[in-house]
Amino acid sequence: MSASHLEVLVEEPSMETFLVALLPRLLPADRSFAVHPFQGKTDLMGKLQDRLRAYAAWLPEDWRIVVVVDRDDDDCLALKLKAQLEAMAKRARLRTRKHPGKQPWQLVNRIAVEELESWYFGDWAAVCEAYPRVSKRVVNQAGYRDSDGIAGGTWEAFERVLQRHGYFRGGLGKIEAARVLGAVIDPARNRSISFGHFRDAVLEALA
């Protein structure tokens, strides 16, 4: 059954702002969504089990839940996080994309990115459209070619690049950047693998 509505749970307000701008351009006009931000990963993980149990009690068959959690730097910790998220859904008796059984899945967990800014590096043409003084050649440099593998902190790297070209001299405005870039990033063009995983799960829910 195709989803008519998405409930999206995210770690923090900048991801909420980004998705509120992006999703209307990804979803058909007759589908709806709501994005629910938490105050970081600790807050989300601490409240998620109760939230999923509440969803399980009333979730319509044509609604889907998408949980977006930032990736840990340590691959072993990331694997444990994935298992923890799946276990929470199982305890809540929600069918996940990984373990749907014989019915359509109700929830998908996306261990998405180190930070939201990885998705910005994945569509650098959109960044240049939003901030025209930025060089189009930035992502040709070795340190920026893999948008999901930028070392030393992705938001710090994004801030340095924009400040070098005259933007955000007082510090990166994460909410402002999320609002602007969510409105111009092309979901089909974005080269970030983690963004692709998120996009594909959303499109699968709508199929």
Secondary structure as UniProt FT lines:
FT   STRAND          5..10
FT   HELIX           13..26
FT   TURN            29..30
FT   STRAND          32..37
FT   HELIX           41..58
FT   TURN            61..62
FT   STRAND          63..69
FT   HELIX           75..91
FT   TURN            92..93
FT   TURN            101..102
FT   STRAND          107..111
FT   HELIX           117..122
FT   HELIX           124..130
FT   TURN            132..133
FT   TURN            136..137
FT   HELIX           138..140
FT   HELIX           142..144
FT   TURN            147..148
FT   TURN            151..152
FT   HELIX           154..164
FT   TURN            165..166
FT   TURN            169..170
FT   HELIX           174..182
FT   TURN            183..184
FT   TURN            187..189
FT   HELIX           193..206
//
